[in-house]
Amino acid sequence: MGEPATIEVEHDEDPDYVPRGRIYRNARAFHRSYLLMEKLFKIYVYEEGEVPLFHEGPCRSIYSSEGRFIHEMEMGKLYRTKDPDEALVYFLPVSVTNLVQYLYVPASKDRDPMKRAIVDYVNIIAGRHPFWNRSLGADHFILSCHDWGPTTSSFVPSCSTNPLGFFAMPILPKDLTHPKMRRFQINLKTSEVPLGGDRPSTRTLLAFFAGRLQWPHIRYLLLNEWKGKDQDVQVYDELPKGVSYEKKLKSSKFCLCPSGYEVASPRVVEAIYAECVPVLISMLMFRLSYLRMQRNVKQVQRHFVVNGPPKRYDIFHMIVHSIWLRRLNIHIQDI
């Protein structure tokens, strides 16, 4: 019996190799997995469906990373294959954000039009191609940054058992997380992202938070304890006129990230962009501990950056890598 085939990956030949440090559980394993993904991973994008519900998403809003991912997959320069038999996973280019925008009547609580659109689309896919029925959708995924992503997935038969269902809100244990972008404006045409901030030694604020009063109770406690009471820890439910959220974040050592009724990932991403440590402060940190954490934030920053076209190890590639890892754990049964 011959030796199993292997793919040689030389770390020294990778000029972009950076996975070192405390932010990685196993930097070497991550790097090898990433390189194998670049060599082997193929994604088939279904061509069925018409814009604006399919094949395009928002380009400049808090849900812009949804549109960015769909755009990159449609461009087909990275990972996409035109041969479905060659693919390891299958992408349904559905824009949940556009479904909500065009099919949902605000305050009506009627989501049936959205449900019909999704169910009809999956039925068309299943009728024209063998891949959905072959795996019951286990190797299919949708990417969404809308809070209704999990709700939309519940419309699809067998979706509750789909390991690749990919949404911004990690409501279901099997869902992957994908950050939304908000107060930091990202220009998807030029890929301009306002990265960086003041040097650690010149950051004048210890901690900063600005956000609405929402459930859970932690925000009420936070505002009651700190609002208007301390110049080092500045907490607002509404920023005064003329005060820049971005400048405050870039001059703060820590960004307070209390959860509201929506996902907390946007604030965490903003903090990473500003090289501000995204934590809830419960005790005073020593200077060396803070500097170490701030370096970790700066190191992980590249994995959250939006680039056009995508660059290795950026947010687009890290999303695909998450899907790649999930795909390795799927057992496909031919029916």
ZIMO-V442488 format. One record per pair of residues at least 6 apart in sequence whose ideal C-beta (glycine too) atoms are under 6 Angstrom apart, sorted by the first residue. I is the first residue (numbers start at 1). GAP is how many residues later the second one is. D is the distance in whole Angstrom. If there is no record, write none. Layout:
BEGIN
i = (I,I)
gap = (GAP,GAP)
d = (D,D)
END
This chain:
BEGIN
i = (9,9,11,16,19,19,19,20,21,22,23,23,23,24,34,37,37,41,41,42,42,42,42,43,43,43,43,44,44,44,44,45,45,45,45,46,46,48,49,52,53,53,54,54,55,55,57,57,57,57,57,58,58,58,59,59,62,62,63,63,63,64,64,64,65,65,66,66,66,68,69,70,72,73,73,79,81,88,89,89,90,90,92,94,96,96,96,96,97,99,100,103,103,115,118,118,119,122,125,126,126,134,135,136,137,137,138,138,139,141,141,143,144,145,145,147,149,150,150,150,150,153,153,159,163,163,163,164,165,166,167,168,168,169,170,176,179,179,180,182,183,183,184,184,184,186,186,191,191,191,193,193,195,196,197,197,197,198,198,200,200,203,203,204,205,205,205,206,206,206,207,207,207,207,208,208,208,209,209,210,210,210,213,213,214,214,215,218,219,222,222,223,223,226,226,227,249,249,249,250,252,254,254,254,255,255,255,256,257,257,257,257,268,269,271,272,272,272,275,275,277,277,277,302,303,304,305,306,307,310)
gap = (23,26,6,296,8,11,12,7,278,274,273,276,277,6,287,284,287,38,283,39,44,45,46,36,37,46,48,37,40,43,46,28,35,46,48,46,79,76,72,46,45,46,39,40,19,38,9,10,13,38,40,6,9,39,8,129,118,120,34,82,83,117,122,124,80,116,31,78,79,120,74,23,244,7,18,241,6,239,50,238,41,50,50,48,48,50,53,56,49,15,48,10,11,40,37,38,36,34,7,6,7,200,197,22,21,25,24,192,191,23,25,23,23,23,35,22,18,17,19,21,22,6,12,6,11,163,167,162,10,10,8,10,12,94,7,146,86,90,86,84,62,87,10,86,89,7,120,115,116,117,112,113,78,79,53,77,78,52,53,91,94,48,50,47,29,46,47,26,27,47,26,47,49,74,26,40,44,26,47,26,29,35,6,24,46,47,46,40,39,13,36,12,14,7,9,8,6,25,27,24,24,23,25,27,16,21,23,24,7,10,11,21,10,35,7,25,29,32,22,23,16,17,20,11,15,11,9,9,7,6)
d = (6,5,6,5,4,5,5,5,6,6,5,6,5,5,6,6,4,6,5,4,5,5,6,5,6,6,5,6,5,4,5,5,6,5,6,6,6,5,6,5,5,6,5,6,6,5,5,3,5,4,6,6,4,5,5,5,5,4,4,4,6,6,6,6,5,6,6,6,4,6,5,5,6,6,6,6,5,5,5,5,6,5,5,5,4,4,5,5,5,5,6,4,5,4,5,6,6,5,5,4,5,6,5,4,5,5,6,5,6,4,5,5,5,4,5,6,3,5,6,5,6,5,5,6,5,5,6,5,6,5,5,5,5,5,5,5,5,4,5,5,5,6,6,5,5,5,6,6,5,4,6,6,6,6,3,4,5,6,5,6,5,5,5,5,6,6,4,4,5,6,5,4,5,5,5,5,4,5,4,4,5,6,6,5,4,5,5,5,5,6,6,6,6,5,4,5,6,4,5,5,5,5,6,5,4,5,5,6,5,5,6,5,5,6,4,6,5,5,6,5,5,6,6,6,5,5,5,6,5,4)
END
